[in-house]
Amino acid sequence: MLGRNKASILDVVRSRLDDRIWDLSFSPERLRKEVRKEILRRLFEGFRIFNFVRYDLWVQKVYMVGSLVTLQYNEASDIDITVVVDVGTFKKVTLKDFEALKKFVSHISGEYYDKTLHVINYFVKDGDIDRRNFDAIYDVLADRWVKYYVRFDAGSTLEDLVPDVYSKAVDIMEVLDDLIMDTRRKLVEVQSMQDALFDFGGEQLRKILDDVRQRLIEVERNIEMLTTIYEDLREMRDKAYELEEFDDSGFLALYFSRAWLPPNLVYKFLERYNYMALLKTIKEVYNERNLEKLKDLFLRFRFG
């Protein structure tokens, strides 16, 4: 499968919804009949094949969420479908556990819709969704909007919409650049000194070994800082999605959804430029305490 773009909130704002998915002749727009039919066909036909009986009793809602219900989508954005389930009724009727249902929806996910690059993915949830977590929501069963998307000026980028947050993200990236490149320089120096060890003896050898130890102490300090920044970014993002102190009107007027809270946007900016993936790898390699793998990561990895 082609690589997926997971950060669609970063995409340029379009002037309209994707007309391969939406019927734009309606106001407000509605899912194309053939799209809606295919979404439900894959789901309900799968229920029948895998013997998830009487789904009419325990499927409460089928929502479409994600970038394709907004103006910030791309050619490979997923069609994200959340199936809201009454788990108690599900277990009683089907005599199966909820984990079996999760495995089932994973099994039917990942296939392209028609001749597009849009993959239909299914998720299940026990109880209704929190509308504050989504920019827009479409009820596929009822064929209507639950939460309509926000209109921005076409052509706008996330940098245009939240310049202060982007500036903060740039500040963090500059700190990361300094730490990463300083670590790389020190590891180059360590490699160079280790390569020359056999050419020296006595006091000169002791000095080189002391220099190697000092460089490695500085490398460890840098990596601990990189790891701390990575953990802090993830923790702040997670906490943003757990915030409860906003009432709906105040929250939505400010942020549209939790996805627009500054910690998540900063995370998304860093994700766009592969910083989050790199920091995750650095943390994993560092935790292995394998100096050779660490040197290989910093000396051979192409940054940026």
Secondary structure, 3 states (H helix, E strand, C coil): CCCCCCCHHHCCCCCCCCCCCEECCCCCCEECHHHHHHHHHHHHHHHHHCCCCCHHHHEEEEEEECHHHCCCCCCCCCEEEEEEECHHHHHHHHCCCHHHHHHHHHHHCCEECCCCCCEEEEEEEECCCCHHHCCCEEECCCCEEEECCCCCCCCCCHHHHCHHHHHHHHHHHHHHHHHHHHHHHHHHHHHHHHHCHHHCCHHHHHHHHHHHHHHHHHHHHHHHHHHHHHHHHHHHHHHHCCCCCCCHHHHHHHHCCHHHCHHHHHHHHHHHCCHHHHHHHHHHHHHCCCHHHHHHHHHHCCCC
